[in-house]
Amino acid sequence: MNPVDILQKHIDSQTELFHIVYAHSRNVADKALSLAKLHPELNIDIVFLEEAALLHDIGVVYTNAPDIQCFGKYPYICHGYLGREVLEDEGLPRHALVCERHTGTGLCLEEIVSKDLPLPHRDLCPVSVEEQLICFADKYFSKTSLAVEMETSAVRSKLEKYGPKGLKRFDEWCEMFL
């Protein structure tokens, strides 16, 4: 399975969107891989980690986010579960869960319902160590500033506005992965 081939199947490789998604995902994959190497005790599946990191944002193609060249019909927050559907159709159920569970630091059912988010009513929080590491690494990179890796303090500041639960998960990941 070649993740780039799957990306190209769903996002035209000649578009700016493909460049954005691939560059961002490569950054996330590289950070996740470098952190995984620091923690052999976690027994991280390195091949899966790289593949899933490269595919984690495949669902953005169906969202409406013009600043990153997405002109679909769904709100951007939906890109995780949309990516899950794409990767399940590709026969990649484990990779699909990474897509669905990487938004923010994960979204719990309670948050989805209380905030009336346009998402499936189920927990969308990373579970496996690979899911958690990809979600963590993703927080350091924006799709609008592709060459910039944020400092941990900047990531924390950005997450603070979403409440204490997500920030607590991020801090736990800092302890686990840094």
N, C-alpha and C positions, 0 to 999 in steps of 0.2 A: 504494500500500500504506500503510495507516494502522496503525501498531503498536498504538495504543490499541484499535482494533477487534479486532485479533488477541488482545490480552490479554483483552478482554471476552468473546471467544468461548470462551476456555479457563478463565477465572476470573470468577465472578459479580461484576459490578461493584458489587453491593449489599453485598458482604461486607467484613469487616475485612481479610481476606487481600488482596483487590484493592487496598485503600487502602495497605497495607504495601508490596506489590510495586511499585505504581505510584510511590509517593512515593520509595522507595529507588531505583528505576530512573531516575526523573527527576533525582534528585541525582547519580547516576553519569553520566547523559547530560550534565548541565550542566557537571560538572567536566571530563569528557572533551572537550566542545566548547570550553571556555575554554582548556584546555591545547593543543588542536589549533590554535587561533588564534595561539598563541605560536610555532608551528613550521610556517610555510608551506613550509619546505624539505622537510618530510616528505611533502608531497602527499597528505594525509589526505582520504579521501572523507567529507566532512562529513555528507552526507545519510545514507549508510550508517552512519556512526558513531552518529548520533542514533537511528536506527531500531534498530540492533542493541543499543545500550545500553538502550533501553526494553524490549527483549524478552529480555535476557540471563538473567533469572531466571524465565521462564515455567514451567520444569519444577518449581518448588517445590510447585506444587499437588498433585503426586503423591507428595510426601514426608511423613514423619511428623516434624513440628516444631511441636508444640502452642504453643510460646511465640510463634510468628508465625502462628498459626491455620491450620497445615497438618496435615491428618489423613489423609494418604495412607498407603500401605503400604511405601514405599521409605525407606531411610535418607537423610537430608538430603544427604549427599555425592553422591548419585546425581542431584541436580537438574540438573546440567549435561548429562549424556548424555540424560536424559529430555527436557530442553528441546530438545536437538538433534533428537530424534525428532519432537517436536511441530512444530518449524519446517520440518523436511524435508517432513512431511506437508502443510504450508502452502505448499510450493513455494519455500522460502527457504533453500537450502542454505548460502549464505555466512553468513547470520545464524545458522544452526544451529551452525556451527563456533564462533562466539563463545560460545554457550551451553555447549558441551561443553568449551571450553578456558579458562574463566575461574575455575575453582575454585582457591583459594589463589593462587599465582603460576603456576599450571599444574601438572599432575601428569605426570611422566615414567613410561613403562612400567616401568622399574626400581623406582620407588617404589610403584606400584600393586601389582606382584607381591610385592615384599619385605614390604610392610605388609598384604598380603592384603586389599586394599580391594575393595569390591563394585562394581567398575567394569570396563568393557571393557578388555581387554588390548591397549592401544595408547597411544601418546603423546597426552596431552591437554594439551599446552602451547600457549599462544598463538603464532601464527606471524606473521600479517600485522601491520602497524603498528597498524591499527584494533583487532585482537584484543588486542594488547598494551596499548594505551591504555585500552580498556574494562576489562580485567583490573586494570590499575594504578589507575584511578579508583575501581573497585569496592572496593578495599581501604580506602578512606577512609570508608566508610559502612556502618553496621550496619542490620539490619532491626528491631532492638529499640530503637534510639535514633535515630529518623528525622530529628530536627532537628539532629543533631550531626555535624560533619565532624571526623574525628580528625586530629591533628597527625601529620606524617611520623614523628616519633620514636615516637609511640604505635603507629603501624602497624608500624614496624620491630620494636618490642618484642613485639607480638602474633605476628609472623611468625617470630621467633627460635626459638620452641618447636618449629617444624616442620623445623628444620635449616638448614644453610648454603646449600644449593642455591637454595631459594626466596628466601632473604634476598639472595643474590647477584643473582638476577633482578630483585628489587625495587630494589636499589641501582642496577643498570644502567638501569632505567626512570626512576629519579630523575634520573640524569644526562641521559637522553634527553628527558624531558618537562618537568622543572621548570626 
